[in-house]
Amino acid sequence: MTDERKHLVVAQPPRTPSRKPPVREGHYGVKCLLVGLSVVSVVVICIAVRFLPLPASPGQPGVPSFHRLITANPIVGILSQPSTTHPEYEFIASSYVKWVESAGGRAVRIPFNASNDTVADLLGSVNGVLFPSGDADPNRVAAFIYRHAKELNRNGTHFPLWGTGLGMQWLFQLESPTTTLLDDLDVDKMSSTLEFIHGSRSSSRLFGFSAVFDVMAGQPIADYVDTLGMLVDHLYAAPSLASFFRPLATSVDRQGREFVAAVEAVEFPFFGVQFHPERNAYEFGQEAVDHTYNAIVTSQALSHVFVNEARRNDHRFATSLVERTALLYNRKASDVAYPMFEEVLLFNATLD
C-alpha cells in the first residue's frame, strides 16, 4: 500500500445528536396504575389460596363455591333405624358409614329414640346429619333434628342435612304439614338414568359440584330400592314443598311415571336423593346395582358434596376420648341382613 493511500482520509457525514423519544403525558401514571393492579391481584390470589381449596379439575370433585372450610375432619351423625324383624335392635347399614368415610368424613350414631337433651348434645358435636333409608316414619328425634338444623343455619352456623331414599322422603314429610303426600313407585331393585331439570347439572350446589355427574344422564347408575317417593307433579302441587325445595333431577319408574330423584333446599344446605349412591360402591348382594367405574366415581363425588358442606362449621366433641368412643368404626359389623346389606352395625335399642 502506498503512503498516499495510507494517509487517505474518507470524509464522514456529520453525526447528529441522538434524540430521546418525547415523554408522553401520563406515561408514568399508567405504569403506576398497572403495578398497583398487579399487587392487588397477587393479594387476591394469596387470599384465595389461603381460604379456598383448589378448583375442580375435569372429572374430579372440587369445591365450586367461595366458602371457607373450617373443619378438616368432619363427623356426620347417622340416625339409626329400628329393625322390623328384631324390635330390640336398631341398625345402620355399614355402606352409609363407608360412603361418608370415602370423602374423608367420619360417622357416629344418633339413636332413634334418644332424648332431646342427648340429641341436642350430639348436634353440637357433629358437623352434619344423614337420614338413611329404612322402613320407619319420621319420629320425634327426626323432627327435633330437622328443627334444630334449621335453627342453626338461621343463626349463622352452616349445618347440612342429607337424606337418602327414605331419608329424602323424611325431608318432604318434615317440611310439609301433611305426611300422606308420598306416592307408590315401581322402582324396587331398579337402576335408572337421571333427567336434570332446568340446567341443574351445572347450576345447583349438588350437581354443580363436579362434571362427573354428566354421566348419570346417559348411564343407568342411580340405584333405587324404595317403593315410596314423590311424583314430580305432586311436588309442584304442594306449595310448602315447591317453595322450600328445588327439584334437580327426575327418573321414570317401570310404569312410565316421572318422579323426583334429587332435591336441594333453596335457602338451607339440605340435600335429598331418592336413589342410593352408597350402594354403588359398597353393596354387592343385588344384580341391579351398577358397580362400574362411572358409578363409583359419581358415588364418591356425591359423598364429597355432603362432607364438604359439613366442613363449614366448627362443631366438635368435648374431648378426643368422647369422640373416639362414639365413632362407628369402633363397632363390629354383622352380615345378618345380607343380601340387602353386605354388613350392618347393630345396637341394643334400650341399652346403647
N, C-alpha and C positions, 0 to 999 in steps of 0.2 A: 504494500500500500504506500502511495507517495505521501510526502509531507503535506502536499496541498490538500489531499483528501482527508488526512488526519485532522487538519485544522478547519475542515469544512463545517460550518455551523448551520444547522437546519432551523429555519425560522419557525417558531411555535406560535399558535394563535394565543392571544391574551386570555388568561383564565379569569373567569367571572366568579365572584364570591358566591358560595352556595347559600341558598335561601331556605330557611326552615318553613315548613308549612304554617300557614297562619293558624293561630289558636282560635278554635270555634267557640263562640259564646255558649256557655252552659256545658261544655265538653266534660269538665271535671265534675260537675254536678251530677251528670248522668252516671259517671263512673262510681261516684259515692253511692248513688241510689242502687246500682246493681250490686255493689259489695254489701250494702245493707240488706238487700233482699236475700242474698246468698247466706248471710249469717242467720237471718230469721228462718230460712229453710232448714239449715243444719240444726237449729234449736228444735224446730218442729219434729224433725226426723228423730232426734235424740229422745224427745218426749214419747214419741210413738213407740220406739224400740223399748223404752223403759216400761211402759204401761200396757202394751199390746203384744199378743202373740203374733207369730209370723202369719201372713195371709195364706189362704188356702192355695195349694198348688193344684194343677189339673188332676182330677181324680183322687185327691187326698182331702181328708177332713181338715177344716180350719175354723177360724172364728171370724165371721163376716161383720160382726157388729163392733163398734168402738166402745168397749166396756173394759174396765179394769178387772182382772181376775184376782180375787183376794185369797182364796184358799187353794193351795196346790193339791191337797189330798182330800177331796170332799167325801163325806159319808152320807149315804142315802138310807132313809128309813123305808123298809118294805113292810106293808101291813100283812100279817099272816092271816090265812083263811081257815075257817072251820072245816074239818073233814066231814064229808057226808056219810062215810062208811064207819068211821071211828070217832064218835062225838067227843071223846075225851081228849082228842088231839087237834091241834092246829098245825098248818104246814105252810112252807114256802118252797116252791119249785126251785131247785138249785140253778136252773138256767137263768132265772132273773138275777141272782147274785153274780153269776159269771158274766152276764151281759153288762152289768154295772161295772164290774172289775175290768172288763175288756177296754174301757175308756179311762182307766186309772182311778176309778172310784172304789169305795168300799161300802159294805152294807151292814145294817143292823135290823133287828126285828122290832116292829111295833105290834104288841099283842092285840088281837082282835077285840077283846073285851077289857082292855086296860082302863084304869080310872082316868078321869080328866086330868088330874094332877100328874100322873105318870106320863100321859101323852104330851102334856104341856112341857114337862121337863125334857122329854125326848126331842120335841120340836125345837127347843132351844139348843140342842146338841148336834142335830143333824143339819145338813145343808139342802135337803130336798126330800120329797116323799114319792114313792112309787106305789100306785094302786095296781096290783096284779090281777090276773083273771082268776075265776073261780065260779062258785055257784050261789054265793050269798048276795043278799040285797045290801045296799049301803046302810051301815048301822050307826049307832051313836058316836063311835070313835071316828068313823069316816067323816061324819058330818062335822065333828069337832075339828078334825084336821083341815077340812075344807075351809071352814070359817076362820080358823087361826091363820092359815096360809094367806087368805085374802087380807086379813088384818095386818100381818107382817108386811106384805107388799104395799099396802096403803100407807104404812108408817115408814117406808123407805128401805126396808130390808128385802132384797131380791131373793125370793124363796120359791123355787119351782115345784110344780106337781106334774107327774106323768101317769097316765092311765093306759093300760094295755088290755085289749079285749073287754072283759067285764069292767076293768078299771076305767075305760073310756065311757062305758055306759053309766058308771057311777058319777062321772063328771056331769053328764047330762042330768041325771036324776037329782044330784045335789044342787044343781043350779036352777032346775025347773020346779015350780010349785006342785007339779003332779009327777008321780012316779010310774004312771001307767002309759008312758009315751013310747015304749020300745016296741019294735016290730020283730016278728019271727022271720028269720033269714035262712035260706037253704045254702049254707056255706060251710057246713061242718066238714073238716078234713079236705079243704079246697085251697088251692093256691091260685092267685089271680094277678093281673096287671093293675096298675093304678092309672086313673084318668085325672090329671092335675087340673084344678079349677082356676080359670082366670089368671094365668101366669103365676100361680102359687109356687111352682117349682123354683123359680128364681127370686120371687119377691117375699116369700114367707120366711119367718125365723126358723121354722122347722126344716123345710126342704131347700131353702136358700143357703143353708149351711155348706153344702158341697154339691158339685156337679155329678157326683157318683149316683145321685138319685135319678138321673135321667134314665138309667137302665130299667127302672121299675115301670116305666111306661110301655116297654116292649117285651119284657120278660116276666112270666108269672112267678114272682118272688114272694109277694105278700101272702102269708100263710094264715088261714082262718080256721078256727076250731069252735067258736062260739055260735050258738043258734039264735041269739038275740042281737039286735043292733038298731040302727035307725035309717029309714029311707030318707033320701035327700029331700024330697018334697015335705016330709013331716018335720024336718029340722027347720026349713024355711017358714013353715006354718006355725011354729012355736015362737012367739015374739021374744020370750025370755032367753031362749037359746040362740035365735038368729042374731040378736043384738050382742050377746056375750061371746059367742064362739064364731070363728071364721072357718068354714069348711075348706079344706085344702085339696082333698083328693077323694075320689069315689071308686068303687068297684061294682061289678054286676054279679048277682048270685045266679044259681042254676036256673032260676025261673025268669031270668031276664030283668030283675028289678035292681035299680041303681040305689046303692046305699052309701052312707058316709064311711069312708075308710080312714080319714085323718082330719084332725082339727087342731087349732090353737086358739087360745083366748085372745081377744082383741087387746085388752089392757093389762093382762096378767101373764106371767110365764108358766101357763098351764097348757099341757100338750096331751093329746089323746090319739091313739091308733087302734083301730078295730082288729088289725092283724097282729101277728106275734113275731117281732124281729128276733127275740131271744131264741126262738125255736130253730131258725135257720142255722145257727152256729152250734147249738147245744142239745137239741132233741133229735134222736135218730130212730125212734120206735115206729114212725109212720111214714109211708112212702110219699105222701103228698107234699112233704116238706122239702123245699129246694135247698140243697147244700152246695151249690156251685160257688165258684169264686165270687161272682157278682152278688150273689145272695149274702155271702159272708161279709163282703165289703160294705154293703148297704146296712146290714145289721149293726156292724161296728160304728158306722157313721151316725146312725140314729142314737146309739148309746153316747157317742161323743156330744151330740146336741144336748142331751139331758144333763150329762155330767158336767159339761162346761157351764151350763146355766147354774148348776149347784155350786160351782166355784166362785160365784159372785156374792156370797155372803161369808161372814166370819164366824158362824156358829161352830162351837166345839164342845167336847165333853169336858167335865170339870177336871179330870185327871187322866193321864195316859193309862193308868190301871183300869179305870172305869171304862174307858174307850175300848181297850183290848179285850176286856171281859165281854163286851156287848157285840163285838164284831162277829159276823156269821161264819167267817172262815175258821172259827174255832169249833164249829159244830160238826158232828159226824153225819154224813148223808146216808140215806136209805134208798133202796131200789124197789120199795113195796108198791109204788104207783106205776111201774113200767107196764105197758108201753106208752102210756100217756105222758109220763115224765121219766127221763133217764134216772134222775135222782131227786129226792125231796128232803128237806130238813123238817123233822118232826119236833113238836113242842107239846108238853103237857098243858092243856088248856087251863088247868086250875093252879098249877104249881109254877110254871115258867114265867 
